[in-house]
Amino acid sequence: MTTKTLFLCVAALLGCLSAFAQQASPATDDRLATLKALKIDATTITQVERDVASPRTIVKLVLQPAKGSNINVEVSLPDAEKWSGRFLGLGNGGPAGKINSGSLAGPSAAGYAVATTDMGTAPNPDSGVDNREVWKDFGFRATHLMTVVGKQIVRTYYGKAPEFSYFSGGSTGGQQALQEAQRYPEDYDGIAAAVPAHCRTPLHAYFLWNDQILKKCPFSKTQEASVVAAANEYLAKREIPLSAGKFVSDPRCSAQDVEAVIALARQKDATLTDEHAAALRKLFDGPRHAVTGERIFNGIPLGSSLEAAHGHLYLFKWVFGPNKPLEEINFGADIDTYTAALAPYLNAENPDLTAFEQRGGKLIATTGAADSVVPCPATIDYYERVIERFGGSLEKVQSFFRLYLIPGMAHGGGPGVNAPPSLLEAVRAWREQGAAPGTLTGRRVVDRKTEWELPLQPYPLKTGWNAAASTFQPVEGSRGGVARVAERFRPPAAE
């Protein structure tokens, strides 16, 4: 046997002995047995297994709080000596319906006990067709019960409750985040809500509005690129040198700006017709009620993708069934029926965060300036309504809730700046150390490499440029400046 072969054999033996030691630990065995024997109301523990490679323990559960409800939850528990004393709830995405088990491994390795849920929509979004229990689960109940059960698992496994609890999610996960802050303020000490889809039913009405328009008047990829380029060029005068002509840092614009962008796009692309221009006016304005003219949602932000702004129409199947043609759904009586059915469960629009603030909770939200999947106006308006609820005091709201408008960021990152990767850690530092977030760092990433960095300021501040010193500097930005969704399309929450 060669020296190299002997070395490999010894290394393999040591690895096996280490793995056996981890598996055979009496304390670990006792904890696993206790978890397997645990009884939780309306809950079935389907799997308790040891992941030796991590090392961690994985618990899978099914929650059935009502007939027609079927919520899958997964909890990942680092070994006791690795646990930081922190619990982390992770959000899902899109219509959910499945659990990304791999998403739990990283936070567990960092010392968090982690839980996530499929939000009760397995095996696919059609589970919500004419099923009010699924509506409740997807809207708010699955996330809350995941949290309650997850903490019970933590207490059972470690013998004590978490010292601090945090939630982190984006898009649908951001909806989950704000539902938690509004409905269950005691669940979490700190919350990171990235590009939150909180104005849920109006948002999907926007998807349908765009879908109907784009089917009647499609845009080629070249035509869409011409429209985006025209917005970037026209709004370049508002930008700092780094972003001028490349992307839009703040899409809040007037009707005159919209007309100017359409005119510039047609000047540069002769294939854009009068029909295209009429379609763009509707797309940029957003859906309105066919009878009353009330605003249902905002339009596609200037400088963002038209193609990404439609689809995601499963909520209409939930209300009208799978057979009603989407093109026949109207923005009068049909949208009223849809709103009445889903909005009280799905929307996270309550600006009263008093209970969350009083218990010391901290919340950081982000929204992307070039995001046409979850456009920024609704989130900016929500933040303004929170300020109104707190007596008009921006300072008071910023003592526990801060919003960042990310220049040029689309829903999945780029084409401008990507959000800070450490949003959760910023929330944790704020909650545990009192280090309120100020300037965060956004990055433009190309081919997995950071091309440049941009300081990000909490709304309403924005990043300016000091030409004399050749440095970035925070400057005052405008407040509001977005059209408010009519109140009846964001009715009070219901259980």
URSULBEL-V108517 format. One record per residue. N is the residue number from 1. PSI is psi in whole degrees, 0 to 359 (999 if undefined). D_CENTER is the distance of its C-alpha to the mean C-alpha in Angstrom with 2 decimals. Layout:
# URSULBEL-V108517
N:PSI:D_CENTER ; N:PSI:D_CENTER
This chain:
# URSULBEL-V108517
1:130:56.80 ; 2:163:55.53 ; 3:320:54.02 ; 4:318:50.67 ; 5:318:50.73 ; 6:318:51.72 ; 7:316:48.88 ; 8:321:46.33 ; 9:316:47.85 ; 10:318:47.78 ; 11:317:44.13 ; 12:319:43.21 ; 13:315:45.30 ; 14:320:43.71 ; 15:317:40.24 ; 16:318:41.36 ; 17:320:42.93 ; 18:316:39.78 ; 19:319:37.70 ; 20:319:40.39 ; 21:319:40.44 ; 22:320:36.74 ; 23:326:37.12 ; 24:1:40.32 ; 25:122:39.37 ; 26:320:40.82 ; 27:318:38.16 ; 28:317:35.38 ; 29:319:37.38 ; 30:318:37.78 ; 31:318:34.06 ; 32:317:33.38 ; 33:321:36.16 ; 34:319:34.85 ; 35:316:31.39 ; 36:330:33.11 ; 37:354:35.23 ; 38:136:32.48 ; 39:126:32.44 ; 40:134:29.44 ; 41:136:29.77 ; 42:28:28.41 ; 43:138:27.10 ; 44:122:28.54 ; 45:114:28.15 ; 46:340:28.51 ; 47:134:28.56 ; 48:115:29.24 ; 49:152:29.83 ; 50:123:30.53 ; 51:98:28.89 ; 52:325:31.76 ; 53:330:30.38 ; 54:307:27.47 ; 55:147:29.04 ; 56:169:26.92 ; 57:134:27.13 ; 58:129:24.80 ; 59:129:24.82 ; 60:138:23.70 ; 61:156:23.91 ; 62:126:23.88 ; 63:134:23.39 ; 64:75:25.19 ; 65:345:25.18 ; 66:159:26.67 ; 67:128:28.49 ; 68:355:26.17 ; 69:135:23.33 ; 70:94:22.69 ; 71:120:19.78 ; 72:137:19.68 ; 73:142:18.73 ; 74:135:19.37 ; 75:134:20.29 ; 76:124:21.34 ; 77:111:24.02 ; 78:158:25.55 ; 79:153:29.28 ; 80:319:30.45 ; 81:345:31.75 ; 82:349:28.44 ; 83:132:26.25 ; 84:356:25.10 ; 85:9:25.07 ; 86:140:21.27 ; 87:139:19.01 ; 88:124:15.38 ; 89:131:13.01 ; 90:136:10.43 ; 91:167:7.52 ; 92:196:8.14 ; 93:158:7.32 ; 94:223:9.27 ; 95:4:12.04 ; 96:225:12.01 ; 97:353:15.78 ; 98:166:16.24 ; 99:129:15.67 ; 100:93:15.42 ; 101:328:18.15 ; 102:336:18.23 ; 103:344:14.89 ; 104:339:16.81 ; 105:314:19.79 ; 106:307:18.72 ; 107:324:17.61 ; 108:318:20.73 ; 109:333:22.87 ; 110:2:21.67 ; 111:2:22.98 ; 112:141:20.13 ; 113:123:20.70 ; 114:143:17.48 ; 115:147:16.39 ; 116:167:13.97 ; 117:157:14.48 ; 118:3:14.70 ; 119:13:13.97 ; 120:13:17.51 ; 121:15:17.23 ; 122:150:19.45 ; 123:349:21.27 ; 124:172:19.50 ; 125:339:18.03 ; 126:347:21.67 ; 127:339:21.78 ; 128:359:20.51 ; 129:116:23.50 ; 130:36:25.47 ; 131:94:24.09 ; 132:330:23.05 ; 133:322:22.38 ; 134:322:19.61 ; 135:315:18.14 ; 136:317:18.23 ; 137:311:16.89 ; 138:323:13.82 ; 139:313:13.33 ; 140:327:14.01 ; 141:318:16.97 ; 142:318:15.91 ; 143:317:13.49 ; 144:313:16.27 ; 145:323:19.01 ; 146:318:17.38 ; 147:313:17.42 ; 148:312:20.98 ; 149:321:22.32 ; 150:318:20.69 ; 151:327:22.43 ; 152:320:25.59 ; 153:317:25.56 ; 154:312:25.22 ; 155:321:28.16 ; 156:317:30.19 ; 157:316:29.72 ; 158:348:30.15 ; 159:10:32.30 ; 160:159:30.22 ; 161:161:26.95 ; 162:146:24.17 ; 163:320:25.01 ; 164:149:21.43 ; 165:137:18.20 ; 166:155:14.67 ; 167:140:11.14 ; 168:128:8.41 ; 169:158:5.00 ; 170:149:2.05 ; 171:246:2.45 ; 172:323:4.83 ; 173:330:4.17 ; 174:325:3.10 ; 175:313:6.08 ; 176:318:7.76 ; 177:312:7.70 ; 178:329:9.34 ; 179:319:11.50 ; 180:314:12.76 ; 181:324:13.71 ; 182:313:15.38 ; 183:324:17.01 ; 184:66:17.65 ; 185:343:18.01 ; 186:351:20.31 ; 187:321:17.95 ; 188:144:16.40 ; 189:332:18.01 ; 190:147:15.03 ; 191:133:11.27 ; 192:116:8.80 ; 193:100:5.65 ; 194:137:4.42 ; 195:60:4.61 ; 196:133:3.91 ; 197:56:6.05 ; 198:329:8.37 ; 199:65:11.52 ; 200:306:11.43 ; 201:321:15.10 ; 202:324:15.95 ; 203:316:13.21 ; 204:335:14.87 ; 205:323:18.20 ; 206:318:17.37 ; 207:316:16.85 ; 208:317:20.19 ; 209:309:21.89 ; 210:321:21.14 ; 211:315:22.12 ; 212:320:25.41 ; 213:314:26.25 ; 214:335:25.58 ; 215:325:27.64 ; 216:328:30.50 ; 217:80:30.26 ; 218:154:28.63 ; 219:133:28.12 ; 220:166:29.16 ; 221:323:27.17 ; 222:318:29.83 ; 223:318:29.60 ; 224:316:25.84 ; 225:325:26.37 ; 226:320:29.10 ; 227:316:26.91 ; 228:316:24.23 ; 229:322:27.11 ; 230:320:28.79 ; 231:316:25.85 ; 232:319:25.64 ; 233:314:29.42 ; 234:322:29.81 ; 235:3:27.21 ; 236:330:28.50 ; 237:342:30.79 ; 238:353:27.95 ; 239:160:26.60 ; 240:161:27.73 ; 241:324:29.87 ; 242:324:27.26 ; 243:350:24.99 ; 244:121:27.68 ; 245:355:27.87 ; 246:320:25.14 ; 247:171:21.93 ; 248:124:20.93 ; 249:333:19.68 ; 250:109:19.45 ; 251:6:19.74 ; 252:117:21.09 ; 253:165:24.45 ; 254:170:27.44 ; 255:327:28.96 ; 256:322:31.60 ; 257:318:29.14 ; 258:314:27.78 ; 259:322:31.40 ; 260:321:32.24 ; 261:317:29.47 ; 262:316:30.62 ; 263:318:34.20 ; 264:320:33.54 ; 265:318:31.74 ; 266:329:34.76 ; 267:324:37.13 ; 268:340:35.70 ; 269:102:35.25 ; 270:348:38.15 ; 271:348:36.58 ; 272:117:34.22 ; 273:178:36.17 ; 274:324:36.46 ; 275:319:34.43 ; 276:318:31.61 ; 277:317:31.90 ; 278:321:31.76 ; 279:318:28.68 ; 280:322:26.92 ; 281:318:27.85 ; 282:320:26.17 ; 283:318:23.04 ; 284:335:22.71 ; 285:319:23.62 ; 286:170:21.30 ; 287:140:22.24 ; 288:155:24.89 ; 289:133:26.78 ; 290:336:29.83 ; 291:312:32.22 ; 292:341:31.20 ; 293:3:29.36 ; 294:148:26.60 ; 295:127:23.28 ; 296:321:20.68 ; 297:169:17.95 ; 298:174:18.17 ; 299:183:19.18 ; 300:129:18.11 ; 301:140:17.99 ; 302:136:21.14 ; 303:4:20.91 ; 304:170:18.03 ; 305:134:18.43 ; 306:320:20.12 ; 307:323:19.85 ; 308:351:16.06 ; 309:16:16.04 ; 310:177:17.49 ; 311:199:17.50 ; 312:48:15.01 ; 313:19:17.83 ; 314:333:18.00 ; 315:329:17.60 ; 316:329:20.94 ; 317:323:22.59 ; 318:322:21.62 ; 319:314:23.65 ; 320:357:26.32 ; 321:169:26.82 ; 322:351:26.80 ; 323:346:29.95 ; 324:123:29.33 ; 325:133:29.02 ; 326:327:25.82 ; 327:346:28.02 ; 328:352:29.97 ; 329:124:27.23 ; 330:166:28.16 ; 331:28:26.46 ; 332:254:29.04 ; 333:322:29.89 ; 334:316:27.39 ; 335:332:24.36 ; 336:316:25.90 ; 337:314:26.22 ; 338:315:22.66 ; 339:313:21.35 ; 340:325:23.78 ; 341:314:22.84 ; 342:326:19.04 ; 343:319:17.84 ; 344:340:19.18 ; 345:321:17.14 ; 346:329:13.80 ; 347:139:13.27 ; 348:76:12.05 ; 349:4:14.38 ; 350:117:16.90 ; 351:357:17.58 ; 352:94:19.89 ; 353:25:18.40 ; 354:312:21.99 ; 355:320:21.99 ; 356:318:19.02 ; 357:318:20.77 ; 358:334:24.15 ; 359:7:23.27 ; 360:13:22.23 ; 361:149:18.46 ; 362:140:16.51 ; 363:128:13.07 ; 364:128:11.58 ; 365:149:8.90 ; 366:155:8.72 ; 367:144:9.05 ; 368:133:11.02 ; 369:334:14.60 ; 370:28:15.09 ; 371:112:11.96 ; 372:1:13.59 ; 373:313:10.92 ; 374:84:8.85 ; 375:149:11.74 ; 376:334:12.03 ; 377:319:14.90 ; 378:324:13.29 ; 379:321:11.27 ; 380:316:14.54 ; 381:322:16.49 ; 382:315:14.62 ; 383:318:15.37 ; 384:324:18.88 ; 385:328:19.34 ; 386:318:18.55 ; 387:315:21.21 ; 388:318:23.54 ; 389:331:23.16 ; 390:39:24.23 ; 391:20:27.34 ; 392:12:26.14 ; 393:102:25.86 ; 394:320:23.32 ; 395:318:24.84 ; 396:313:24.25 ; 397:319:20.54 ; 398:349:20.17 ; 399:346:21.95 ; 400:348:18.89 ; 401:122:15.85 ; 402:142:15.23 ; 403:139:13.21 ; 404:121:13.39 ; 405:113:13.81 ; 406:116:13.85 ; 407:127:16.98 ; 408:12:16.97 ; 409:126:13.51 ; 410:189:12.47 ; 411:325:9.33 ; 412:20:10.57 ; 413:156:12.44 ; 414:175:15.88 ; 415:353:18.25 ; 416:261:18.42 ; 417:141:16.72 ; 418:149:14.06 ; 419:158:12.02 ; 420:137:13.95 ; 421:348:13.80 ; 422:34:14.81 ; 423:317:12.21 ; 424:317:12.82 ; 425:330:16.49 ; 426:320:16.51 ; 427:316:15.31 ; 428:318:17.95 ; 429:324:20.61 ; 430:314:20.08 ; 431:319:20.41 ; 432:331:23.20 ; 433:355:25.11 ; 434:18:24.53 ; 435:87:23.43 ; 436:136:21.40 ; 437:134:19.24 ; 438:252:21.02 ; 439:123:20.94 ; 440:170:18.30 ; 441:121:18.92 ; 442:154:17.19 ; 443:138:18.78 ; 444:116:19.86 ; 445:126:20.20 ; 446:124:22.79 ; 447:44:24.01 ; 448:14:22.16 ; 449:142:24.08 ; 450:114:23.13 ; 451:318:25.07 ; 452:165:24.57 ; 453:152:22.63 ; 454:126:21.70 ; 455:138:21.46 ; 456:134:18.54 ; 457:147:19.50 ; 458:134:17.88 ; 459:137:17.96 ; 460:7:20.54 ; 461:157:22.15 ; 462:171:21.82 ; 463:123:23.44 ; 464:183:26.99 ; 465:126:29.85 ; 466:100:33.19 ; 467:324:35.57 ; 468:320:38.50 ; 469:354:36.87 ; 470:47:34.62 ; 471:158:31.65 ; 472:153:28.26 ; 473:146:28.25 ; 474:139:25.99 ; 475:158:27.08 ; 476:133:26.51 ; 477:173:24.06 ; 478:154:24.17 ; 479:147:22.64 ; 480:235:21.19 ; 481:16:22.63 ; 482:150:20.39 ; 483:133:21.69 ; 484:134:20.60 ; 485:134:19.63 ; 486:142:22.69 ; 487:327:22.57 ; 488:350:23.70 ; 489:1:20.62 ; 490:68:18.55 ; 491:169:21.15 ; 492:151:21.28 ; 493:152:19.41 ; 494:156:21.62 ; 495:999:22.06
